Amino acid sequence: MIEWTADQEDLRAGIARWCEAFSADHVERDEEGTFSWEKWKLVRRAGLLALPFDERWGGDGLDLITVMGVLEALGEGNRDAGLTFSVTTSMCSTGIPLEAFGSQALKDRYLPLITSGEAIGAHAITEPSGGSDALNMRTTARREGDEFVLNGSKTFVSNGPVADLFVVYALTRPGAGALGTTAFLLRRDTPGLVVGKPMKKMGLRTSPLSELFFDDCRVPADHVIGRVGAGFMVLDHVMKREILFSFITNVGEMAHRLDRCVAYAKERTAFGRPIGSYQAIQHKLVDMKIKLDTARKWLYDVAELLVAGKSVTTEMAIAKLLTSEANLASSLAAVQVFGGHGYMAETGLEKDVRNAVAGTIYSGSTETQYNRIASMMGL
């Protein structure tokens, strides 16, 4: 297991001190389904968005494991999971590909906006007909002189309604498979780009979602991220970090949930005894702990392999699958431990269930992860 240094513990404690403010009115915010600009200002003041980026662009220059540790502490302390999701989305969708693949000009112009939170980032991958089949896209980008002309649409774009910058993946060579996709950086005011209305959804309601439409959308050729045709390589790099950053926050949420359930099981009595003295409740809590510890270990172990330059295709799929399913099981168990109180919106536990369902879908559904693992086994 990870043993944090004193400096890393200080960073984790530093973020934890902001979490009460991040969590304020989280149940009411969820019911409203609105993004909080006030909380985004707090996120900016806390410096969360600068964590993984180089100091040249206003970042903190922290290593992958340390960033994950801070994000785990954020998940443990912050009850507004939608806000947390918007933070990791902006960080991963736009900042990560810009730093790894963007030209010097793109980095200098846009990365300071992402690291400071002045600009919110989003990426547009999924299409109405594609789902988790990311390469089955129909949005095209045609070269015309010093521009590319995009046509098509994207859906389920996290941060879409509030984003200033979009990383859009489009076909530049239809029929060429992985070599036919290119990543583009689009400003919100790009001609021909239309941002759809916020989409109502089951969970993570404080993190807004929308469609994007491209109608002869003209993007300067120098806003290609990486090389033309290398979009899949960019996406693969991004998705690995998205899984690690997004799901380590779920580990933090699971840790908080377990602590809350253990405390409740000791205090709540039924039939003259604390409910924690009953084997049925004990087994639920033990199962929650096993799932929590397993998910945490897998995510950090995969991160260490990634840092070491190892192939992590199978391991990443397993870590994502395990964590998303564990988080859902943990949230359902918490409702059962709290009984009728857990079913009430005011406790925030039923919200946890709705939020957890999303993790089994985004970043590649559970079924997609099973298929990926089977493929790597030669099946």
Residue pairs with C-beta under 8 A, 6 or more apart in sequence:
1 296
1 297
1 300
2 65
2 69
2 300
4 12
4 69
8 66
8 69
11 62
11 66
11 69
11 70
12 69
12 70
12 72
12 73
13 73
15 46
15 48
15 70
15 73
15 74
15 77
16 73
16 76
16 77
18 42
18 45
18 46
18 77
19 74
19 76
19 77
19 78
19 79
20 77
21 39
21 42
22 39
22 42
22 43
22 74
22 77
22 78
22 79
22 80
22 83
22 84
23 77
23 78
23 79
23 80
24 39
26 79
26 80
26 206
26 348
26 351
27 345
27 346
27 348
27 351
29 36
29 80
29 82
29 205
29 206
30 80
30 82
30 205
30 206
30 351
31 205
31 345
32 205
33 198
33 200
33 205
33 206
34 206
35 82
35 86
35 161
35 162
35 206
35 207
35 208
36 80
36 83
36 206
39 80
39 83
40 83
40 86
40 117
40 120
43 49
43 83
43 87
43 117
44 116
44 117
44 118
47 60
48 70
48 74
48 87
48 117
49 87
49 90
49 91
49 95
49 114
49 115
49 116
49 117
50 58
50 59
50 60
50 115
50 116
51 59
51 60
51 62
51 66
51 67
51 70
51 71
51 91
52 59
52 60
52 62
52 64
52 67
52 91
52 95
52 96
52 241
53 59
53 60
53 61
53 95
53 99
53 111
53 114
53 115
54 61
54 99
55 61
57 99
57 107
57 108
57 111
57 112
57 115
58 111
58 112
58 115
58 116
59 111
59 115
62 70
63 307
64 241
64 244
64 303
64 306
64 307
65 300
65 303
65 304
65 307
67 245
68 244
68 245
68 248
68 299
68 300
68 303
71 84
71 88
71 245
71 248
71 249
71 252
72 248
72 249
72 251
72 252
72 255
72 296
73 252
74 84
74 87
74 249
74 252
75 81
75 84
75 248
75 249
75 250
75 251
75 252
75 253
75 255
75 256
76 252
76 253
76 255
76 256
77 252
77 256
78 84
79 348
80 206
81 203
81 204
81 206
81 249
81 253
81 351
81 352
81 355
82 204
82 205
82 206
82 207
82 355
83 206
83 207
84 249
85 158
85 204
85 207
85 246
85 249
86 120
86 158
86 159
86 162
86 206
86 207
86 208
88 242
88 245
88 246
88 249
89 121
89 122
89 123
89 158
89 159
89 207
89 242
89 246
90 114
90 117
90 120
90 121
90 122
90 159
90 163
91 114
91 121
91 245
92 123
92 238
92 241
92 242
92 245
92 246
93 121
93 122
93 123
93 158
93 159
93 167
93 238
93 242
94 110
94 114
94 119
94 121
94 122
94 123
94 165
94 166
94 167
94 185
95 111
95 114
95 115
95 121
96 237
96 238
96 241
96 242
97 123
97 167
97 183
97 225
97 226
97 234
97 237
97 238
98 106
98 107
98 110
98 111
98 114
98 167
98 185
98 225
99 107
99 111
100 234
100 237
101 183
101 225
101 226
101 230
101 233
101 234
101 237
102 110
102 111
102 185
102 225
102 226
103 222
105 222
106 185
106 222
106 223
106 225
110 119
110 165
110 185
112 118
113 119
113 164
113 165
114 121
114 165
119 164
119 165
120 159
120 162
120 163
120 164
120 165
121 159
121 163
121 164
121 165
121 166
121 167
122 157
122 158
122 159
122 160
122 163
122 165
122 166
122 167
123 157
123 166
123 167
123 168
123 169
123 238
124 154
124 157
124 160
124 166
124 167
124 168
124 169
124 212
125 134
125 137
125 154
125 169
125 235
126 132
126 134
126 154
126 155
126 156
126 157
127 136
127 137
127 138
127 139
127 152
127 153
127 154
127 155
128 153
128 155
129 136
129 138
130 136
130 137
131 365
132 364
132 365
132 367
132 368
134 169
134 235
135 177
135 178
135 181
135 232
137 152
137 169
137 170
137 171
137 181
138 152
138 171
139 150
139 151
139 152
139 153
139 154
139 168
139 169
139 170
139 171
139 214
140 150
140 151
140 152
140 170
140 171
140 172
140 174
141 148
141 149
141 150
141 170
141 171
141 172
141 182
141 184
141 219
142 148
142 149
142 151
142 172
143 149
143 172
143 221
144 218
146 220
146 221
146 222
147 218
147 219
147 220
147 221
148 170
148 172
148 182
148 184
148 218
148 219
148 221
148 224
149 192
149 216
149 217
149 218
149 219
150 168
150 170
150 184
150 192
150 214
150 216
150 217
150 218
150 219
151 214
151 215
151 216
151 217
152 170
152 214
153 211
153 212
153 213
153 214
154 168
154 211
154 212
155 211
155 212
156 199
156 209
156 211
156 362
157 163
157 166
157 209
157 210
157 211
157 212
158 207
158 208
158 209
158 362
159 207
159 208
160 166
160 195
160 196
160 198
160 208
160 209
160 210
160 211
160 212
161 195
161 197
161 198
161 208
161 209
161 210
162 208
163 188
163 195
164 187
164 188
165 185
165 186
165 187
165 188
166 185
166 186
166 187
166 188
166 193
166 212
167 183
167 184
167 185
167 186
167 225
167 238
168 183
168 184
168 185
168 186
168 212
168 214
169 181
169 182
169 183
169 184
169 231
169 234
169 235
170 181
170 182
170 184
170 214
170 231
171 180
171 181
171 182
172 180
172 181
172 182
172 228
172 229
172 231
173 179
173 180
173 229
174 180
176 229
178 232
179 229
179 232
180 229
181 229
181 231
181 232
181 235
182 224
182 226
182 227
182 228
182 229
182 230
182 231
183 224
183 225
183 226
183 230
183 231
183 234
183 235
184 219
184 223
184 224
184 225
185 219
185 223
185 224
185 225
186 193
186 217
186 219
186 223
188 195
190 217
190 218
190 219
191 217
191 218
192 214
192 215
192 216
192 217
192 218
193 212
193 213
193 214
193 217
194 212
194 213
194 214
194 215
195 210
195 211
195 212
196 210
196 211
196 212
196 213
197 210
198 208
198 209
198 210
199 209
199 210
199 211
201 209
201 358
202 354
202 357
202 358
203 351
203 353
203 354
203 355
203 356
203 357
203 358
204 354
204 355
204 358
225 234
226 233
226 234
239 363
239 364
240 306
240 312
240 316
242 363
243 316
243 319
243 320
243 363
244 299
244 302
244 303
244 306
244 319
246 359
246 362
246 363
247 295
247 299
247 319
247 320
247 323
247 324
247 327
247 359
247 363
248 296
248 299
248 300
250 295
250 323
250 324
250 327
250 356
250 359
251 292
251 295
251 296
251 299
251 323
253 327
253 352
254 288
254 291
254 292
254 295
254 326
254 327
254 330
255 292
257 288
257 330
257 331
257 334
257 349
257 352
258 285
258 288
258 289
258 292
258 330
260 334
261 284
261 285
261 288
261 333
261 334
261 337
261 338
262 276
262 285
264 275
264 337
264 338
265 274
265 275
265 276
265 281
265 285
265 337
266 274
266 276
267 274
268 274
268 275
268 276
269 275
270 278
275 281
275 337
276 282
276 285
281 337
284 333
284 336
284 337
285 333
285 337
287 329
287 333
288 329
288 330
288 333
288 334
291 322
291 326
291 329
291 330
292 326
292 330
294 322
294 326
295 319
295 322
295 323
295 326
295 327
298 315
298 318
298 319
298 322
298 323
299 319
299 323
301 315
301 319
302 312
302 315
302 316
302 319
305 312
305 315
306 312
306 316
313 372
313 376
314 372
314 373
314 376
314 377
317 364
317 369
317 372
317 373
317 376
318 369
318 373
320 363
320 364
320 369
321 366
321 369
321 370
321 373
323 359
324 356
324 359
324 360
324 366
325 360
325 366
327 356
327 359
328 353
328 356
328 357
328 359
328 360
330 356
331 349
331 352
331 353
331 355
331 356
332 353
334 342
334 349
334 352
335 342
335 343
335 349
335 350
335 353
336 342
338 347
338 349
341 347
342 349
342 350
343 349
343 350
344 350
345 351
360 366
364 372
